[in-house]
Amino acid sequence: MSILLEICNRHSRWIRMAQKFDYDNAEDLVQEMYLKIYNLNRAEVNEFYIYRMIKTMFLDEKKKKK
């Protein structure tokens, strides 16, 4: 099973995680996270890495809006 498929199977977990940062845009954050992981082509991605990725994307988006 590919790493991306394993990650997609935990979609609701990532949505809840993203909602802690931005409830209204959680789906967008998670979709962007999927794209980034797909483009990374890493053999291993753990939960902490995904958490940091979602948090960083949220903070980057927040900076853009200022």
N, CA and C of each residue as an Amber inpcrd file, in Angstrom:
protein
   198
   0.8460000  -1.1730000   0.0000000   0.0000000   0.0000000   0.0000000
   0.9010000   1.2490000   0.0000000   0.5770000   2.1790000  -0.8260000
   1.4120000   3.3770000  -0.9100000   1.2210000   4.2500000   0.3250000
   2.2120000   5.0540000   0.5940000   2.1610000   5.9420000   1.7550000
   1.0020000   6.9230000   1.6430000   0.7320000   7.4080000   0.4470000
  -0.3660000   8.3590000   0.2660000  -1.7140000   7.7130000   0.5600000
  -1.8990000   6.4830000   0.1490000  -3.1430000   5.7770000   0.4330000
  -3.3160000   5.5730000   1.9310000  -2.2460000   5.2250000   2.6140000
  -2.3050000   5.0680000   4.0690000  -2.6910000   6.3830000   4.7360000
  -2.1460000   7.4740000   4.2410000  -2.4470000   8.7860000   4.8040000
  -3.8950000   9.1710000   4.5150000  -4.3660000   8.8950000   3.3170000
  -5.7470000   9.2180000   2.9430000  -6.7570000   8.4440000   3.7870000
  -6.4010000   7.2700000   4.2200000  -7.2940000   6.4720000   5.0600000
  -7.5450000   7.1280000   6.4120000  -6.7320000   8.0910000   6.7740000
  -6.8850000   8.7900000   8.0550000  -7.3650000  10.2310000   7.8300000
  -8.1280000  10.4180000   6.7550000  -8.5770000  11.7480000   6.3440000
  -9.2840000  12.5060000   7.4780000 -10.1970000  11.8680000   8.1640000
 -10.9460000  12.5600000   9.2230000 -10.0140000  13.0320000  10.3370000
  -8.9610000  12.2930000  10.5900000  -7.9710000  12.7070000  11.6060000
  -7.2740000  13.9920000  11.1800000  -6.8940000  14.0780000   9.8980000
  -6.2030000  15.2710000   9.4010000  -7.1460000  16.4770000   9.3920000
  -8.4130000  16.2330000   9.0760000  -9.3920000  17.3300000   9.0990000
  -9.5190000  17.8780000  10.5150000  -9.6590000  17.0120000  11.4870000
  -9.7620000  17.4780000  12.8870000  -8.5110000  18.2510000  13.2970000
  -7.3600000  17.7670000  12.8500000  -6.1070000  18.4460000  13.1620000
  -6.0940000  19.8440000  12.5420000  -6.4910000  19.9440000  11.2810000
  -6.4900000  21.2220000  10.5790000  -7.5320000  22.1790000  11.1580000
  -8.6400000  21.6460000  11.6590000  -9.6820000  22.4870000  12.2390000
  -9.1960000  23.2220000  13.4870000  -8.2140000  22.6880000  14.1500000
  -7.6580000  23.3710000  15.3220000  -6.9700000  24.6660000  14.9300000
  -6.4640000  24.7280000  13.7050000  -5.8000000  25.9370000  13.2210000
  -6.7830000  26.8600000  12.5080000  -7.6110000  26.2850000  11.6570000
  -8.5230000  27.0910000  10.8440000  -9.7350000  26.2430000  10.4900000
 -10.7720000  26.3790000  11.2900000 -11.9590000  25.5370000  11.1380000
 -12.5740000  25.6570000   9.7460000 -12.6720000  26.8780000   9.2480000
 -13.3550000  27.1220000   7.9800000 -12.5850000  26.6130000   6.7620000
 -11.2790000  26.5570000   6.8410000 -10.4570000  26.1570000   5.6970000
  -9.7310000  24.8340000   5.9040000 -10.2290000  24.0110000   6.8190000
  -9.5680000  22.7450000   7.1400000  -9.4710000  21.8260000   5.9300000
 -10.5360000  21.7310000   5.1530000 -10.5200000  20.8610000   3.9610000
  -9.4400000  21.3120000   2.9760000  -9.3320000  22.6160000   2.7770000
  -8.3180000  23.1450000   1.8510000  -6.9070000  22.8330000   2.3390000
  -6.6830000  22.9920000   3.6380000  -5.3630000  22.6910000   4.1970000
  -5.0000000  21.2190000   3.9800000  -5.9560000  20.3440000   4.2210000
  -5.6940000  18.9080000   4.0810000  -5.4710000  18.5380000   2.6110000
  -6.2480000  19.1110000   1.7090000  -6.0380000  18.8360000   0.2900000
  -4.6550000  19.2980000  -0.1550000  -4.2460000  20.4590000   0.3190000
  -2.9100000  20.9590000  -0.0200000  -1.8330000  20.0490000   0.5630000
  -2.0790000  19.5410000   1.7650000  -1.1440000  18.6200000   2.3990000
  -0.9810000  17.3530000   1.5570000  -2.1020000  16.8100000   1.0330000
  -2.0270000  15.6280000   0.1740000  -1.1540000  15.9000000  -1.0500000
  -1.3360000  17.0450000  -1.6580000  -0.5420000  17.3880000  -2.8440000
   0.9430000  17.4880000  -2.5160000   1.2430000  18.1110000  -1.3860000
   2.6460000  18.2600000  -1.0080000   3.2850000  16.9000000  -0.7270000
   2.5650000  16.0320000  -0.0480000   3.1100000  14.7060000   0.2450000
   3.2990000  13.9180000  -1.0480000   2.3520000  14.0320000  -1.9520000
   2.4700000  13.3450000  -3.2420000   3.7080000  13.8240000  -4.0020000
   3.9480000  15.1270000  -3.9840000   5.0900000  15.6910000  -4.6960000
   6.4200000  15.4550000  -3.9850000   6.3730000  15.1930000  -2.6900000
   7.6010000  14.9140000  -1.9390000   8.2370000  13.5960000  -2.3590000
   7.3850000  12.6050000  -2.5860000   7.8570000  11.2860000  -2.9660000
   8.7760000  10.6920000  -1.8890000   8.3930000  10.8990000  -0.6420000
   9.1430000  10.3300000   0.4830000   8.6360000   8.9320000   0.7900000
   9.5150000   8.1070000   1.2380000   9.1360000   6.7370000   1.5800000
   8.3730000   6.6930000   2.9000000   8.6560000   7.6390000   3.7820000
   8.0440000   7.6030000   5.1000000   7.6110000   8.9950000   5.5340000
   6.3810000   9.1050000   5.9620000   5.8440000  10.3560000   6.4910000
   5.0960000   9.9910000   7.7640000   5.4830000  10.6060000   8.8790000
   4.8130000  10.2750000  10.1270000   3.8160000  11.3770000  10.5170000
   3.0850000  11.1220000  11.5840000   2.0280000  12.0330000  12.0170000
   2.5830000  13.4030000  12.4130000   3.7170000  13.4300000  13.0770000
   4.3040000  14.7050000  13.4650000   4.6640000  15.5330000  12.2350000
   5.1890000  14.8810000  11.2180000   5.5410000  15.5720000   9.9800000
   4.2960000  16.2000000   9.3490000   3.1980000  15.4670000   9.3390000
   1.9470000  15.9870000   8.7810000   1.4390000  17.1520000   9.6250000
   1.5040000  17.0140000  10.9370000   1.0810000  18.1010000  11.8250000
   1.8720000  19.3700000  11.5200000   3.1820000  19.2620000  11.4240000
   4.0270000  20.4260000  11.1360000   3.7240000  21.0080000   9.7540000
   3.4400000  20.1410000   8.8040000   3.1320000  20.5920000   7.4520000
   1.8330000  21.4070000   7.4520000   0.7930000  20.9040000   8.1050000
  -0.4890000  21.6120000   8.1590000  -0.3270000  22.9300000   8.9090000
   0.3890000  22.9090000  10.0200000   0.5980000  24.1310000  10.7970000
   1.3640000  25.1690000   9.9870000   2.3930000  24.7540000   9.2970000
   3.1910000  25.6710000   8.4800000   2.3680000  26.2550000   7.3400000
   1.5460000  25.4380000   6.6990000   0.6880000  25.9480000   5.6240000
  -0.3010000  26.9720000   6.1670000  -0.8540000  26.7070000   7.3460000
  -1.7760000  27.6500000   7.9760000  -1.0750000  28.9770000   8.2690000
   0.1070000  28.9090000   8.8620000   0.8410000  30.1310000   9.1990000
   1.2510000  30.9090000   7.9510000   1.6430000  30.2060000   6.9010000
   1.9950000  30.8610000   5.6460000   0.7960000  31.5900000   5.0550000
  -0.3490000  30.9410000   5.1040000  -1.5730000  31.5550000   4.5690000
  -1.9750000  32.7840000   5.3970000  -1.7840000  32.6830000   6.6870000
  -2.1080000  33.7880000   7.5850000  -1.2010000  34.9960000   7.2940000
   0.0850000  34.7250000   7.0190000   1.0230000  35.7970000   6.6800000
   0.6420000  36.4600000   5.3720000   0.1890000  35.6820000   4.4020000
  -0.2070000  36.2290000   3.1000000  -1.3830000  37.1810000   3.2290000
  -2.2880000  36.8950000   4.1600000  -3.4770000  37.7130000   4.3250000
  -3.1980000  39.0570000   5.0070000  -2.0690000  39.1540000   5.6950000
  -1.7410000  40.4070000   6.3970000  -1.2540000  41.4640000   5.4710000
